[in-house]
Amino acid sequence: MPSLLADEISVWFRAEARDLPWRHPETTPWGVMVSEFMLQQTPVARVEPIWTDWMARWPMPSALAAAPRADVLRAWGKLGYPRRAIRLHDAAAAIASEYGDQVPSDVETLEALPGVGSYTARAVAAFGHGLRAAVVDTNVRRVVARAVHGAGDAGPARTRADLADVDALLPNSDAEAAVASAGLMELGAVVCTARAPRCGLCPVSARCTWVAAGRPEYTGPRKPVQGFAGTDRQVRGKLLDVLRGSPHPVPRTALDAVWSDAGQRDRCLDSLLVDGLAEQTDDGRFALPTGPA
């Protein structure tokens, strides 16, 4: 059954996959790495135009590494979680200096790069280099939970068990395993969704243990959905918007105007300084960081 699941998902993926630019044959491993950094907790529709502009501007790691930090943060725009941009900038510098401007293919080597965790390393190996690597995200875990285990959802992450589950589904060949990995992820993103799965469109519904069991409700613990309004994330974003929008350092009053709660505003500004997302000039004004990585 595992090989049949992977085979049928791969056939479906080749016919039905969304036309995303980082999936095009000419996309380099670097382009895939950039997409993986950008797609973390961010919808595809927001990523696509920024990824396209980014790759036109910085087609190689060395090009990004040479860019001033402020330009990188401005180009990141409204993607959110801007520390990802800093980590990608640092990873680009490491790739340019240590690996001859070529993104490594080995998972362990990739994991040693700044900002690259297990998921990103495996995604770059599979989607960037076409290698056999179990890639596990929320969508993949949901597909496996339903199709293989008959559960309505995957529940809390179990890193080793989740990797073993996906690895058991993958074909032995690098190329076929890479397609199956992409297919599992796509199926979870567009068909086997969390709240309204479209089982009638699923290529493996006839083999799905969850469907066969009558699609029982998931009753286990769920990760709480975090709001955005009024959070430090929102305040940090507003402060960064001011800094991104000005070619020159801004006075403290320009930042004070964006949020009325002085305590929260000051805490968020301090966190931006600590995270390297902002800097204070000698005359007390504030700006995006000016130096390279």
GICOR-V753226 format. One record per residue. N is the residue number from 1. RES is the residue in three letters. PSI is psi as a letter, one per 40 degrees, with the letter a starting at -180 (* if undefined). OMEGA is omega in radians with two decimals (NA if undefined). D_FIRST is the distance of its C-alpha to the first C-alpha in whole Angstrom. Layout:
N&RES&PSI&OMEGA&D_FIRST ; N&RES&PSI&OMEGA&D_FIRST
This chain:
1&MET&d&-3.13&0 ; 2&PRO&d&-3.12&4 ; 3&SER&d&3.11&6 ; 4&LEU&d&3.07&5 ; 5&LEU&d&-3.11&6 ; 6&ALA&d&-3.13&9 ; 7&ASP&d&-3.09&10 ; 8&GLU&d&3.07&10 ; 9&ILE&d&3.13&12 ; 10&SER&d&3.10&14 ; 11&VAL&d&3.11&15 ; 12&TRP&d&-3.09&16 ; 13&PHE&d&-3.13&18 ; 14&ARG&d&-3.11&20 ; 15&ALA&d&-2.93&21 ; 16&GLU&e&-3.06&22 ; 17&ALA&i&3.04&23 ; 18&ARG&i&3.13&26 ; 19&ASP&g&-3.14&29 ; 20&LEU&h&-2.99&30 ; 21&PRO&d&-3.14&32 ; 22&TRP&e&3.04&31 ; 23&ARG&e&-3.10&28 ; 24&HIS&i&-3.07&30 ; 25&PRO&d&-3.09&30 ; 26&GLU&e&-3.13&34 ; 27&THR&h&-3.12&33 ; 28&THR&i&3.02&33 ; 29&PRO&d&3.08&32 ; 30&TRP&d&3.11&35 ; 31&GLY&d&3.09&34 ; 32&VAL&d&3.13&31 ; 33&MET&d&3.12&32 ; 34&VAL&d&-3.13&35 ; 35&SER&d&-3.11&32 ; 36&GLU&d&3.06&30 ; 37&PHE&d&-3.06&33 ; 38&MET&d&-3.03&34 ; 39&LEU&e&3.14&31 ; 40&GLN&h&3.10&31 ; 41&GLN&f&-3.10&32 ; 42&THR&h&-3.11&33 ; 43&PRO&i&-3.13&32 ; 44&VAL&d&-3.07&31 ; 45&ALA&d&3.11&34 ; 46&ARG&d&-3.07&37 ; 47&VAL&d&-2.93&35 ; 48&GLU&d&-3.12&35 ; 49&PRO&d&-3.13&39 ; 50&ILE&d&3.08&40 ; 51&TRP&d&-3.12&37 ; 52&THR&d&3.12&39 ; 53&ASP&d&-3.10&42 ; 54&TRP&d&-3.09&42 ; 55&MET&d&3.06&40 ; 56&ALA&d&-3.10&43 ; 57&ARG&d&-3.06&45 ; 58&TRP&g&-3.03&44 ; 59&PRO&e&3.13&41 ; 60&MET&i&3.10&41 ; 61&PRO&d&-3.11&41 ; 62&SER&d&3.12&45 ; 63&ALA&d&3.10&46 ; 64&LEU&d&-3.11&45 ; 65&ALA&d&-3.11&46 ; 66&ALA&e&-3.08&49 ; 67&ALA&i&3.03&50 ; 68&PRO&i&-3.12&51 ; 69&ARG&d&-3.11&50 ; 70&ALA&d&3.12&51 ; 71&ASP&d&3.13&50 ; 72&VAL&d&-3.13&46 ; 73&LEU&d&3.08&47 ; 74&ARG&d&-3.14&48 ; 75&ALA&d&3.11&46 ; 76&TRP&d&3.03&43 ; 77&GLY&b&-3.00&45 ; 78&LYS&f&-3.12&43 ; 79&LEU&d&-3.12&40 ; 80&GLY&i&-3.10&40 ; 81&TYR&g&-3.00&40 ; 82&PRO&e&3.04&42 ; 83&ARG&d&3.05&42 ; 84&ARG&d&3.14&39 ; 85&ALA&d&3.11&41 ; 86&ILE&d&-3.13&43 ; 87&ARG&d&3.09&40 ; 88&LEU&d&3.08&39 ; 89&HIS&d&3.12&43 ; 90&ASP&d&3.11&43 ; 91&ALA&d&3.11&40 ; 92&ALA&d&3.12&41 ; 93&ALA&d&3.13&44 ; 94&ALA&d&3.14&42 ; 95&ILE&d&-3.13&40 ; 96&ALA&d&-3.04&43 ; 97&SER&d&-3.02&45 ; 98&GLU&e&-3.03&43 ; 99&TYR&f&3.04&40 ; 100&GLY&f&3.10&43 ; 101&ASP&e&3.12&41 ; 102&GLN&h&3.14&38 ; 103&VAL&h&3.14&35 ; 104&PRO&i&3.12&33 ; 105&SER&e&-3.10&30 ; 106&ASP&h&-3.06&29 ; 107&VAL&d&-3.12&28 ; 108&GLU&d&3.10&30 ; 109&THR&d&3.11&33 ; 110&LEU&d&-3.12&32 ; 111&GLU&d&3.14&32 ; 112&ALA&e&3.13&36 ; 113&LEU&i&3.11&37 ; 114&PRO&h&3.03&38 ; 115&GLY&e&-3.10&36 ; 116&VAL&h&3.08&33 ; 117&GLY&a&-3.07&31 ; 118&SER&d&-3.12&27 ; 119&TYR&d&-3.09&25 ; 120&THR&d&3.13&28 ; 121&ALA&d&-3.12&28 ; 122&ARG&d&3.11&24 ; 123&ALA&d&3.12&24 ; 124&VAL&d&3.10&27 ; 125&ALA&d&-3.08&26 ; 126&ALA&d&-3.00&22 ; 127&PHE&d&3.13&24 ; 128&GLY&d&-3.08&28 ; 129&HIS&e&3.10&27 ; 130&GLY&f&-3.09&24 ; 131&LEU&i&3.11&22 ; 132&ARG&h&3.11&19 ; 133&ALA&h&3.10&20 ; 134&ALA&h&-3.12&18 ; 135&VAL&h&-3.02&20 ; 136&VAL&h&2.96&20 ; 137&ASP&a&-3.09&22 ; 138&THR&d&-3.13&22 ; 139&ASN&d&3.14&20 ; 140&VAL&d&-3.13&17 ; 141&ARG&d&-3.13&17 ; 142&ARG&d&3.13&18 ; 143&VAL&d&-3.12&14 ; 144&VAL&d&3.14&12 ; 145&ALA&d&-3.10&15 ; 146&ARG&d&-3.02&14 ; 147&ALA&d&-3.04&10 ; 148&VAL&d&-2.99&9 ; 149&HIS&e&3.10&12 ; 150&GLY&e&-3.14&14 ; 151&ALA&i&-3.13&17 ; 152&GLY&d&3.09&19 ; 153&ASP&i&-3.00&20 ; 154&ALA&e&-3.09&19 ; 155&GLY&a&-3.12&23 ; 156&PRO&i&-3.12&25 ; 157&ALA&i&3.04&24 ; 158&ARG&g&-2.86&22 ; 159&THR&d&-3.09&23 ; 160&ARG&d&-3.13&21 ; 161&ALA&d&3.13&18 ; 162&ASP&d&3.11&18 ; 163&LEU&d&3.13&18 ; 164&ALA&d&3.12&16 ; 165&ASP&d&-3.09&13 ; 166&VAL&d&3.13&13 ; 167&ASP&d&-3.13&14 ; 168&ALA&d&-3.14&10 ; 169&LEU&d&-2.96&9 ; 170&LEU&i&3.00&11 ; 171&PRO&i&-3.12&12 ; 172&ASN&d&-3.08&15 ; 173&SER&i&3.14&17 ; 174&ASP&d&-3.04&20 ; 175&ALA&d&-3.12&20 ; 176&GLU&d&3.12&16 ; 177&ALA&d&3.13&16 ; 178&ALA&d&3.10&19 ; 179&VAL&d&3.13&18 ; 180&ALA&d&3.11&14 ; 181&SER&d&3.11&16 ; 182&ALA&d&3.14&19 ; 183&GLY&d&3.08&16 ; 184&LEU&d&-3.12&15 ; 185&MET&d&-3.14&19 ; 186&GLU&d&-3.13&20 ; 187&LEU&d&3.11&17 ; 188&GLY&d&-3.10&19 ; 189&ALA&d&-2.98&22 ; 190&VAL&e&-3.11&23 ; 191&VAL&d&-3.09&20 ; 192&CYS&f&-3.04&18 ; 193&THR&i&-3.03&22 ; 194&ALA&d&-2.96&23 ; 195&ARG&d&-3.09&26 ; 196&ALA&g&-3.13&25 ; 197&PRO&h&-3.11&21 ; 198&ARG&g&-3.03&21 ; 199&CYS&d&3.12&18 ; 200&GLY&e&3.13&20 ; 201&LEU&e&-3.03&19 ; 202&CYS&h&-3.12&16 ; 203&PRO&e&-3.11&14 ; 204&VAL&f&-3.11&11 ; 205&SER&d&-3.14&13 ; 206&ALA&e&3.14&11 ; 207&ARG&e&-3.02&8 ; 208&CYS&h&-3.14&10 ; 209&THR&d&-3.14&11 ; 210&TRP&d&3.10&14 ; 211&VAL&d&-3.13&15 ; 212&ALA&d&-3.14&14 ; 213&ALA&e&3.13&17 ; 214&GLY&e&3.13&19 ; 215&ARG&f&-3.12&19 ; 216&PRO&i&3.12&21 ; 217&GLU&i&3.03&24 ; 218&TYR&h&-3.06&23 ; 219&THR&e&-3.11&26 ; 220&GLY&a&-3.13&26 ; 221&PRO&i&3.09&29 ; 222&ARG&i&3.07&29 ; 223&LYS&h&-3.11&30 ; 224&PRO&i&3.11&34 ; 225&VAL&h&-3.11&34 ; 226&GLN&h&3.05&38 ; 227&GLY&i&-3.11&40 ; 228&PHE&d&-3.07&42 ; 229&ALA&h&3.08&46 ; 230&GLY&e&-3.12&48 ; 231&THR&i&3.05&46 ; 232&ASP&d&3.09&47 ; 233&ARG&d&3.14&44 ; 234&GLN&d&-3.11&46 ; 235&VAL&d&3.10&50 ; 236&ARG&d&3.13&49 ; 237&GLY&d&3.13&47 ; 238&LYS&d&3.11&51 ; 239&LEU&d&3.12&53 ; 240&LEU&d&3.10&50 ; 241&ASP&d&3.11&51 ; 242&VAL&d&-3.11&55 ; 243&LEU&d&3.12&54 ; 244&ARG&d&-3.05&52 ; 245&GLY&e&-3.10&55 ; 246&SER&h&3.09&58 ; 247&PRO&e&-3.09&59 ; 248&HIS&i&3.04&61 ; 249&PRO&i&-3.09&61 ; 250&VAL&i&3.09&62 ; 251&PRO&i&-3.13&64 ; 252&ARG&d&-3.11&63 ; 253&THR&d&3.12&64 ; 254&ALA&d&3.10&61 ; 255&LEU&d&3.13&59 ; 256&ASP&d&-3.05&60 ; 257&ALA&e&-3.01&60 ; 258&VAL&e&-3.09&57 ; 259&TRP&h&-3.00&56 ; 260&SER&d&-3.11&59 ; 261&ASP&h&-3.03&57 ; 262&ALA&d&-3.13&59 ; 263&GLY&d&3.13&58 ; 264&GLN&d&-3.14&54 ; 265&ARG&d&-3.13&55 ; 266&ASP&d&3.11&57 ; 267&ARG&d&-3.12&54 ; 268&CYS&d&3.09&51 ; 269&LEU&d&3.09&54 ; 270&ASP&d&-3.12&54 ; 271&SER&d&3.08&50 ; 272&LEU&d&3.11&50 ; 273&LEU&d&-3.14&53 ; 274&VAL&d&-3.10&51 ; 275&ASP&e&-3.13&48 ; 276&GLY&e&3.13&50 ; 277&LEU&e&3.10&49 ; 278&ALA&i&3.06&53 ; 279&GLU&i&3.14&56 ; 280&GLN&h&-3.12&60 ; 281&THR&i&-3.11&62 ; 282&ASP&d&-3.13&66 ; 283&ASP&e&3.02&67 ; 284&GLY&e&3.09&65 ; 285&ARG&i&-3.04&63 ; 286&PHE&i&-3.11&59 ; 287&ALA&i&2.93&57 ; 288&LEU&i&3.11&54 ; 289&PRO&i&-2.99&53 ; 290&THR&d&-3.04&55 ; 291&GLY&i&3.03&54 ; 292&PRO&a&3.12&51 ; 293&ALA&*&NA&48
